[in-house]
Amino acid sequence: MKNVKYLSHFDFYILYFAFYAVLLSAAIPLAAQQSSSDDEILREVLWPRLVNSKPPERPAVGLALSGGGARGFAHVGVLEALQYAGFPVDYVSGASMGSVVGAFYASGMKIDEMWNFGREASGRDISRDFSRIKLFRLLITDKLLTPTYITGFIEKNLGDYSFEKLKLPFACVAMDFKTGEKIVFTDGPLAIAVRASVNLPGIFAPLQYRHRYLVDGGVVDFLPVDAAKLLGAQWVLASSAENVPNEMPENVLSALLQVIDIRGSMLAGAEEKEADFLIKSKVQGIKVADFEKCLEAGEAGVMEASRRMTGAKESLLVYSAPGLFGGAK
C-alpha cells in the first residue's frame, strides 16, 4: 500500500470536470442527431396523410414557374423531383419559358416527354429564330422578326388545347405592348397565350390577339406567384431560373436579351418574397437563347430541387398543420 498515490481534492475536481466535459461534448451531437432523426420520422409519418388529402382538407398548392429562356428548362428538372417526392400540385402558372413548361405539365404531358422537348429544343430548330442571318435581316429591313420555329413548336405541341381542356388549372402572363398592362391568360386557346408569353420584345413582332398587341410576360411578371394565387392557390412553391448577367454584350441581339435578363432579375427579387417556398436553380452561365444547353439547365433543376425537397415538405406540412391535423385553419 505504500506505492498507492491518493488524489488531492484539487486533482479530483480537475478530473471530474474533464470527464464531465467529455460526456457533454459527446451528448450534444447525439442529441442533435436524435432531434434530426425524430423530425425525419415525424415528417415521413405525416407526409403521406397530406399527399393523400385534397383541398379543402389541405391547402391548395400552386407552382409558379419563372421566365429565363433556355434556363427555364430547369423547371422540368424541378417537376421531376417534385413528382418523385409525391409533392401535390393543384395549380400552375408560368411566364415566358415557364409558360411553355407549365402548359405541358398542366396538359398532363409526362416528364419523360418534357425531357424529349428539351432534346428537341437543344437541336437546331428553335435556335434558328435567333440566328445571325435573322439578326442581319432585323438590322437591314428595320422590321421585327416572326419566330417561325418557336411558333411551329408551340402549335405542334399545344395547338389542340384550350385552357378549359387542361388537367390542371393554368395561367400564363403576357404584356400589352401598347399600354404596358399585364395580361393574365386563364381561358381560351392555349397556344396563342403561350406564344404571347414567350414573345421577346424588341426582337419578335408583337402578337396581335383580339384588340391587343402582346409580348413576353416576363417583362412585367417574371415569376407569376400572384397568378397562381389568382387561380386559387393558398401555398405557392416558386421555381426561379433567373440569371445575373456578368458579360458585356457583343451585338444587338445579345444586348436586347441582356436587358430582358436584368429586368427579369429585378422583378424576381420582389416576386420571390411572395412565394411560400423558393427553389432557385443554379443556371448561371446559360443565356436566354442557349437552347443547346436546355438539358444542362434541366439537370441543374433536378439537383437543386432534390437538395431543397426536405425543406419544401416541411414548409408545406407546417402551413397545413392547423387544418390537416388540428381542425379548421
Phi and psi in degrees as a GROMACS rama.xvg file:
@    title "Ramachandran Plot"
@    xaxis  label "Phi"
@    yaxis  label "Psi"
@TYPE xy
-66.2961  -27.5613  LYS-2
-84.6083  -5.21605  ASN-3
-72.4994  130.004  VAL-4
-112.347  117.445  LYS-5
-86.1442  147.277  TYR-6
-77.3497  139.277  LEU-7
-73.554  164.393  SER-8
-57.4953  -38.5582  HIS-9
-65.5845  -45.692  PHE-10
-62.8738  -36.515  ASP-11
-63.0482  -46.6351  PHE-12
-65.2971  -37.3142  TYR-13
-61.1971  -46.2785  ILE-14
-64.287  -40.4806  LEU-15
-61.1546  -48.0939  TYR-16
-69.5792  -32.7395  PHE-17
-64.5277  -43.3402  ALA-18
-63.92  -42.0406  PHE-19
-62.6215  -40.479  TYR-20
-63.7764  -39.3095  ALA-21
-63.5658  -44.9861  VAL-22
-61.2442  -42.2208  LEU-23
-65.9209  -42.5267  LEU-24
-64.8395  -30.2812  SER-25
-79.19  -32.6537  ALA-26
-73.8498  -34.798  ALA-27
-61.9584  -52.3275  ILE-28
-63.4786  -32.9894  PRO-29
-64.6822  -39.932  LEU-30
-65.855  -42.1445  ALA-31
-64.5025  -40.2134  ALA-32
-65.4432  -40.7098  GLN-33
-63.6861  -41.8023  GLN-34
-62.7681  -43.7548  SER-35
-62.3216  -41.3359  SER-36
-64.5569  -41.2326  SER-37
-62.6785  -41.5281  ASP-38
-61.6723  -41.6821  ASP-39
-65.5951  -42.3472  GLU-40
-62.7512  -45.1503  ILE-41
-62.0947  -42.3073  LEU-42
-62.5635  -43.2827  ARG-43
-68.7605  -27.2848  GLU-44
-75.6348  -43.1372  VAL-45
-80.9051  -30.4962  LEU-46
-58.755  -45.9835  TRP-47
-58.1971  -36.8897  PRO-48
-63.8555  -41.1282  ARG-49
-65.0874  -46.0083  LEU-50
-62.142  -36.5425  VAL-51
-84.052  -0.0596881  ASN-52
-96.0471  159.013  SER-53
-124.667  152.734  LYS-54
-59.2341  141.089  PRO-55
-92.0975  5.77074  PRO-56
-62.5761  -35.0335  GLU-57
-122.734  164.234  ARG-58
-64.3873  145.06  PRO-59
-72.75  129.199  ALA-60
-100.914  128.12  VAL-61
-109.086  152.029  GLY-62
-124.908  117.269  LEU-63
-108.118  126.499  ALA-64
-114.53  125.885  LEU-65
-76.928  171.562  SER-66
-80.911  -164.746  GLY-67
134.683  7.16605  GLY-68
62.4885  -133.498  GLY-69
-58.8135  -29.7226  ALA-70
-62.9154  -27.2012  ARG-71
-64.0174  -12.3011  GLY-72
-67.8832  -12.5527  PHE-73
-57.4841  -26.8606  ALA-74
-62.0312  -31.4493  HIS-75
-63.8998  -41.5576  VAL-76
-63.8402  -39.0313  GLY-77
-63.2647  -43.9878  VAL-78
-61.5756  -38.9067  LEU-79
-62.6703  -43.925  GLU-80
-65.3649  -40.3442  ALA-81
-63.8525  -42.5303  LEU-82
-64.9362  -42.4075  GLN-83
-61.7359  -36.1803  TYR-84
-81.5013  -5.61468  ALA-85
71.7519  27.9047  GLY-86
-73.0988  127.927  PHE-87
-74.383  140.958  PRO-88
-135.323  123.008  VAL-89
-108.143  -28.5894  ASP-90
-138.701  148.732  TYR-91
-133.536  137.828  VAL-92
-133.994  154.518  SER-93
-155.047  154.612  GLY-94
-126.99  137.916  ALA-95
54.1911  -124.682  SER-96
-60.3428  -30.4532  MET-97
-61.5371  -28.2453  GLY-98
-72.1644  -33.546  SER-99
-66.7452  -53.3393  VAL-100
-62.8257  -42.0391  VAL-101
-63.2361  -40.1632  GLY-102
-65.4491  -41.5388  ALA-103
-58.2068  -47.3913  PHE-104
-65.2291  -44.9452  TYR-105
-65.5101  -25.3618  ALA-106
-78.2316  -12.1906  SER-107
98.075  7.7031  GLY-108
-60.9764  135.756  MET-109
-72.7166  153.479  LYS-110
-60.0376  -39.2761  ILE-111
-59.1103  -38.2349  ASP-112
-67.738  -34.0894  GLU-113
-66.5198  -37.9475  MET-114
-62.321  -36.8913  TRP-115
-63.2956  -36.3291  ASN-116
-59.0009  -40.5201  PHE-117
-64.4346  -39.5184  GLY-118
-65.7119  -38.722  ARG-119
-66.5663  -42.5748  GLU-120
-66.5399  -31.4155  ALA-121
-72.0319  -13.297  SER-122
-74.3606  -126.476  GLY-123
-114.816  -30.771  ARG-124
-63.1142  -56.7351  ASP-125
-62.9584  -38.0477  ILE-126
-63.0443  -21.7612  SER-127
-63.5185  -26.4788  ARG-128
-67.0445  -13.5713  ASP-129
-115.118  18.4224  PHE-130
-69.6736  159.472  SER-131
-64.3111  -31.5377  ARG-132
-63.8476  -43.6352  ILE-133
-69.2454  -36.6072  LYS-134
-62.1727  -41.4877  LEU-135
-63.3356  -41.0488  PHE-136
-62.5935  -39.0464  ARG-137
-58.887  -39.3539  LEU-138
-75.1353  -40.7657  LEU-139
-87.3143  -24.0592  ILE-140
-96.6385  -13.4815  THR-141
60.8877  31.4697  ASP-142
-128.373  143.584  LYS-143
-71.2648  154.142  LEU-144
-85.175  160.678  LEU-145
-109.26  121.965  THR-146
-74.7059  80.3761  PRO-147
-56.9504  -48.1689  THR-148
-75.7192  -37.8384  TYR-149
-64.1172  -43.7353  ILE-150
-60.2986  -45.8243  THR-151
-62.1805  -39.9011  GLY-152
-64.9493  -44.9001  PHE-153
-66.0488  -42.9008  ILE-154
-62.6083  -39.8261  GLU-155
-62.4981  -40.6315  LYS-156
-95.4705  -25.8324  ASN-157
-126.109  -0.118425  LEU-158
-62.1274  -23.8229  GLY-159
-90.3518  0.596354  ASP-160
-105.288  149.757  TYR-161
-118.071  164.615  SER-162
-57.7195  -34.8323  PHE-163
-68.6116  -21.0421  GLU-164
-92.0127  -3.87747  LYS-165
-72.301  154.286  LEU-166
-79.0501  -23.4513  LYS-167
-127.144  142.577  LEU-168
-58.453  135.203  PRO-169
-137.881  144.928  PHE-170
-136.753  142.574  ALA-171
-136.913  158.476  CYS-172
-117.763  147.837  VAL-173
-139.767  175.562  ALA-174
-124.227  136.403  MET-175
-74.2021  116.255  ASP-176
-67.3286  -24.49  PHE-177
-81.1289  -39.158  LYS-178
-107.376  -16.715  THR-179
78.598  5.94569  GLY-180
-73.693  139.733  GLU-181
-78.8153  129.696  LYS-182
-110.973  123.821  ILE-183
-105.897  115.965  VAL-184
-89.1962  127.597  PHE-185
-133.958  -3.06123  THR-186
-151.016  170.835  ASP-187
91.8279  -168.021  GLY-188
-63.9776  128.791  PRO-189
-71.9402  -43.2101  LEU-190
-60.9729  -40.1228  ALA-191
-63.5976  -43.6036  ILE-192
-64.1028  -45.4019  ALA-193
-67.1071  -41.3106  VAL-194
-58.5825  -41.2825  ARG-195
-66.293  -38.6679  ALA-196
-68.1171  -23.3854  SER-197
-103.204  9.69182  VAL-198
-84.8788  90.6577  ASN-199
-59.994  122.626  LEU-200
-71.5767  146.252  PRO-201
85.8779  -11.7538  GLY-202
-120.931  -53.0175  ILE-203
-101.48  145.182  PHE-204
-64.3296  140.136  ALA-205
-54.9427  143.186  PRO-206
-87.2715  119.963  LEU-207
-84.7342  123.462  GLN-208
-143.903  119.074  TYR-209
57.2806  -122.36  ARG-210
-102.7  14.291  HIS-211
-116.722  158.234  ARG-212
-118.406  113.38  TYR-213
-110.065  141.927  LEU-214
-134.203  178.457  VAL-215
-44.8882  125.424  ASP-216
-69.8367  -20.5804  GLY-217
-64.2099  -15.0848  GLY-218
-69.9426  -30.0789  VAL-219
-114.319  -19.4942  VAL-220
-153.681  84.8795  ASP-221
-70.6058  -31.623  PHE-222
-133.172  90.7491  LEU-223
-78.5947  66.1039  PRO-224
-63.3252  -40.3157  VAL-225
-64.1055  -32.4197  ASP-226
-67.8471  -36.698  ALA-227
-65.1246  -39.0598  ALA-228
-69.3076  -34.2587  LYS-229
-60.7868  -35.7202  LEU-230
-69.3962  -27.118  LEU-231
133.619  2.96285  GLY-232
-68.0971  137.641  ALA-233
-101.249  -29.1476  GLN-234
-130.071  127.857  TRP-235
-122.402  126.652  VAL-236
-97.3331  126.479  LEU-237
-106.917  134.553  ALA-238
-110.51  115.357  SER-239
-112.614  137.836  SER-240
-133.723  36.4308  ALA-241
-80.2763  163.513  GLU-242
-128.508  151.387  ASN-243
-103.572  104.262  VAL-244
-59.8321  134.863  PRO-245
-129.531  14.6738  ASN-246
-125.972  149.045  GLU-247
-78.1055  134.703  MET-248
-65.0305  148.828  PRO-249
-102.508  -16.7988  GLU-250
-152.927  -179.554  ASN-251
-60.4212  -45.2924  VAL-252
-61.2935  -49.8581  LEU-253
-65.2384  -31.0658  SER-254
-66.3856  -44.2588  ALA-255
-63.7082  -43.1239  LEU-256
-65.7708  -35.0489  LEU-257
-70.4072  -35.0677  GLN-258
-61.5379  -42.4217  VAL-259
-63.3126  -40.2346  ILE-260
-59.672  -47.4928  ASP-261
-63.1123  -44.1783  ILE-262
-59.7795  -43.3202  ARG-263
-62.5261  -41.704  GLY-264
-63.2571  -38.6601  SER-265
-65.0218  -44.165  MET-266
-67.1609  -41.4129  LEU-267
-61.2956  -36.7896  ALA-268
-55.467  -41.5328  GLY-269
-78.7343  -38.6872  ALA-270
-71.5828  -30.5802  GLU-271
-60.4744  -32.1743  GLU-272
-69.7752  -19.4687  LYS-273
-82.5362  -15.1228  GLU-274
-81.0158  155.001  ALA-275
-83.123  -26.0858  ASP-276
-152.473  143.232  PHE-277
-124.48  130.513  LEU-278
-113.593  115.595  ILE-279
-114.719  97.7475  LYS-280
-68.8272  141.985  SER-281
-84.6369  89.1496  LYS-282
-118.774  21.0638  VAL-283
-59.8452  140.865  GLN-284
97.5186  -10.5079  GLY-285
-103.673  118.802  ILE-286
-87.3825  168.188  LYS-287
-52.84  -43.9165  VAL-288
-97.3974  11.9352  ALA-289
-82.3049  61.9819  ASP-290
-67.7942  -16.904  PHE-291
-71.4243  -8.88732  GLU-292
-108.119  17.4721  LYS-293
-57.4799  -44.7955  CYS-294
-65.4122  -35.2747  LEU-295
-61.7474  -42.1823  GLU-296
-64.9808  -40.7557  ALA-297
-61.2245  -41.9066  GLY-298
-64.2818  -37.5981  GLU-299
-62.7107  -37.4514  ALA-300
-64.704  -41.9866  GLY-301
-60.0089  -47.1407  VAL-302
-63.5677  -46.6965  MET-303
-69.6658  -40.8297  GLU-304
-66.0067  -38.5145  ALA-305
-64.4395  -41.0973  SER-306
-64.5711  -32.3938  ARG-307
-99.3408  1.31852  ARG-308
-64.1395  -40.4496  MET-309
-58.9213  -43.7425  THR-310
-63.6232  -38.8777  GLY-311
-64.859  -43.174  ALA-312
-61.0643  -46.9864  LYS-313
-62.557  -40.3426  GLU-314
-62.043  -45.1678  SER-315
-68.7747  -38.5352  LEU-316
-62.8377  -43.8366  LEU-317
-62.3706  -44.1622  VAL-318
-65.0736  -34.9443  TYR-319
-81.7369  -21.0103  SER-320
-51.8057  -47.4441  ALA-321
-58.2511  -39.9062  PRO-322
-85.8218  -37.2382  GLY-323
-80.6113  -34.0571  LEU-324
-119.973  -6.4626  PHE-325
-141.863  21.4239  GLY-326
103.223  -168.693  GLY-327
-68.6122  149.231  ALA-328
